[in-house]
């Protein structure tokens, strides 16, 4: 038995498509709504962090997740050298915090940022929907980025509210 075949008449929208390129990838992923996370670490006793929309669950057993970071990012040296990292799921009320941690040169852990030292010395942010402290198990080269794979070792899923989303280049709230 053969598998069903797709229609052979191209539609105006599917056609042959555009050639692969950085611009095509960015344009396609603007259509993809993603949850917003902040990744934190210690860098010589100083807290560092950045906003990530590339967070993914990898495995439940063992409890693994992944995210990406550019090797030119200011937080990369801390992520490269840290054994443990914090992963924070932001709520829709935290778009300003997401913007702060996304902005280059910002004082991300200034007086307006509530946080405390968590397990393994990792900075844990206040008021998030959920957080994890994770042990890094792999840093995989991927172009000018690294895919970080980490295992959850502690956390708290009990925050209240709805998730913050990133879509069309902006932070958005979830709509029913």
KAUR-V892634 format. One record per pair of residues at least 12 apart in sequence whose ideal C-beta (glycine too) atoms are under 8 Angstrom apart, sorted by the first residue. I is the first residue (numbers start at 1). J is the second residue. If there is no record, write none. Layout:
BEGIN
i	j
I	J
I	J
END
This chain:
BEGIN
i	j
30	167
30	168
30	169
31	167
31	168
32	167
33	165
33	166
33	167
33	172
34	53
34	54
34	55
34	165
34	166
34	167
35	53
35	55
35	89
35	90
35	163
35	164
35	165
35	166
36	51
36	52
36	53
36	89
36	90
36	94
36	98
36	163
36	164
36	165
36	166
36	171
37	51
37	52
37	53
37	55
37	67
37	87
37	88
37	89
37	90
38	50
38	51
38	52
38	86
38	88
38	90
38	97
38	98
38	101
38	125
38	128
39	52
39	67
39	69
39	75
39	79
39	85
39	86
39	87
39	88
40	85
40	86
40	88
40	115
40	122
40	123
40	124
40	125
41	75
41	78
41	79
41	82
41	84
41	85
41	86
41	122
41	123
42	78
42	82
42	121
42	122
42	123
43	77
43	78
43	81
43	82
47	108
47	109
47	115
47	123
48	74
48	75
48	78
48	108
48	109
49	75
49	86
49	101
49	108
49	109
49	123
49	125
50	69
50	73
50	74
50	75
50	101
50	102
50	108
51	98
51	99
51	101
51	102
52	67
52	68
52	69
53	166
54	66
54	67
54	68
55	67
55	87
55	89
58	149
62	151
63	151
63	152
64	137
64	149
64	150
64	151
64	152
65	87
65	132
65	134
65	149
65	150
65	152
66	147
66	148
66	149
66	150
67	87
67	147
67	148
68	142
68	145
68	146
68	147
68	148
69	145
69	146
69	148
70	144
70	145
71	144
71	145
71	146
72	144
74	104
74	105
76	146
79	136
79	139
79	146
79	148
80	139
80	146
82	136
83	120
83	135
83	136
84	119
84	120
84	121
84	122
84	133
84	134
84	135
84	136
84	153
85	122
85	133
85	134
85	136
85	148
85	150
86	118
86	122
86	123
86	124
86	125
86	131
86	132
86	133
86	134
87	131
87	132
87	133
87	134
87	150
87	152
88	124
88	125
88	128
88	130
88	131
89	128
89	129
89	130
89	131
89	159
89	163
90	128
90	129
90	163
90	164
91	127
91	128
91	129
91	159
91	160
91	161
91	162
91	163
91	164
92	161
92	162
92	163
92	164
92	165
92	173
92	174
93	127
93	161
93	164
94	127
94	128
94	164
95	164
95	171
97	113
97	125
98	164
98	166
98	171
99	171
100	112
100	113
109	123
113	125
114	126
114	127
118	131
118	133
118	154
119	133
119	153
119	154
120	133
120	135
120	153
120	154
127	159
128	159
129	157
129	159
129	160
129	161
129	163
130	155
130	156
130	157
130	158
130	159
131	155
131	156
131	159
132	152
132	153
132	154
132	155
133	152
133	153
133	154
133	155
134	150
134	151
134	152
134	153
135	150
135	151
135	153
136	148
136	149
136	150
137	149
137	150
137	151
162	174
END
